[in-house]
Amino acid sequence: MTGWLVEGAGTVGVGTYFGWDGFTIQSGNLIVILVMIILFVLALIVPFPGGKRRK
């Protein structure tokens, strides 16, 4: 039952890695981190809907 899972995991290709000095990150992980940072900054900047109606 788990044989097909192990065989499927072996077919994953090699990713693209970026490195600066002792720091190395895969391109897919870098994209995810950048999107999370952008969403965090937008959550701080964009106001809540209806937030100005409260007194």
N, C-alpha and C positions, 0 to 999 in steps of 0.2 A: 504494500500500500504506500509506503513512504519512498519507494524506489523512484517513482516518477517525479517526486518532489526534489529529491537529491539530484536527479539528472537534469531537471529544469533549472535548478540553481546554478549548475555548471555552465550553462549556455550564455550567461550574462557577459556582455563584452566589457572590455577595459574602459574605464572612464577617463575623462580629461582632468588632470590635476594642475593646480596652480600653486607655486611655492615662493615664499619670501623668507629668506634666511632659514630658520628652523621651523617655519610654519608652512604646512601643506594642507590644501583643502580641495575636495572634488568640486567640479563645476556645478553639478546638480545641487549639492549642499550649499554652495555659495549663493545660488539663485534663491533657494528657500530662505536663507538667512536674510538676504537683501529684501525680499518681499515682506518678511516679518517685521523688519525695521521700518519699512515704508508704511505698513499698516499701523504700527505703533505710533509713528509720528502723526499720521492722519487722525488717529483716535484722539490724540492730544489737541489737535488743531480744530477739527470739525466739531461744531457745537451739537449738543443733543437736540433733537427735534422738539420744539415746544418749550425749550428751557427758558426763554425770555418772558413767557407768560406768567411765570410764578412771581409772587411778591414776598 
